Amino acid sequence: PLEHTYWLMLHSVIPAETKTMDKIGYWSCRFWAAYVVLEFLRLWDEQKQLKRREHRLSRESTGQEDTEAHAELRRQLQVERKRLNIGAIINMAYLPLTVHWSLENSSFPDVGVGIFGTIAAIAQFYTSWKATPTS
């Protein structure tokens, strides 16, 4: 809601003073930064759960030939690991951006904004592409 309010103020749909508009923009990015940190915690927890499932699978299949069920489960775990890694990349790219946009006097260079923004965009595009069903 803060981001939408900021955008409406920026385009004079909602009248506001520049100081008020700036505060809303900063707080919007601060909440986004908090979300990114919480997302790291969620990814970390999922990573721990994934490691437990991988360990359990390796114990079950020790000394046995890999059944089709085990092979399929391994494939699913690899897909999940890849998803978690891409999620971590996206959040690592967003974290410096959200901190930069949360500060009133940030010295973060514009080229850094471009680089990190591009990394996040490419990673998100990749996840969207992979999520698209193929016919």
SULVENGI-V687782 format. One record per residue. SS is DSSP state (helix for helix, strand for strand, loop for the rest). Layout:
ss:SS
ss:SS
This chain:
ss:loop
ss:helix
ss:helix
ss:helix
ss:helix
ss:helix
ss:helix
ss:helix
ss:helix
ss:helix
ss:loop
ss:loop
ss:loop
ss:loop
ss:loop
ss:loop
ss:loop
ss:helix
ss:helix
ss:helix
ss:helix
ss:helix
ss:helix
ss:helix
ss:helix
ss:helix
ss:helix
ss:helix
ss:helix
ss:helix
ss:helix
ss:helix
ss:helix
ss:helix
ss:helix
ss:helix
ss:helix
ss:helix
ss:helix
ss:helix
ss:helix
ss:helix
ss:helix
ss:helix
ss:helix
ss:helix
ss:helix
ss:helix
ss:helix
ss:helix
ss:helix
ss:helix
ss:helix
ss:helix
ss:helix
ss:helix
ss:helix
ss:helix
ss:helix
ss:helix
ss:loop
ss:loop
ss:loop
ss:loop
ss:loop
ss:loop
ss:loop
ss:helix
ss:helix
ss:helix
ss:helix
ss:helix
ss:helix
ss:helix
ss:helix
ss:helix
ss:helix
ss:helix
ss:helix
ss:helix
ss:helix
ss:helix
ss:helix
ss:helix
ss:helix
ss:helix
ss:helix
ss:helix
ss:helix
ss:helix
ss:helix
ss:helix
ss:helix
ss:helix
ss:helix
ss:helix
ss:helix
ss:helix
ss:helix
ss:helix
ss:helix
ss:helix
ss:loop
ss:loop
ss:loop
ss:loop
ss:loop
ss:loop
ss:loop
ss:helix
ss:helix
ss:helix
ss:helix
ss:helix
ss:helix
ss:helix
ss:helix
ss:helix
ss:helix
ss:helix
ss:helix
ss:helix
ss:helix
ss:helix
ss:helix
ss:helix
ss:helix
ss:helix
ss:helix
ss:helix
ss:helix
ss:loop
ss:loop
ss:loop
ss:loop
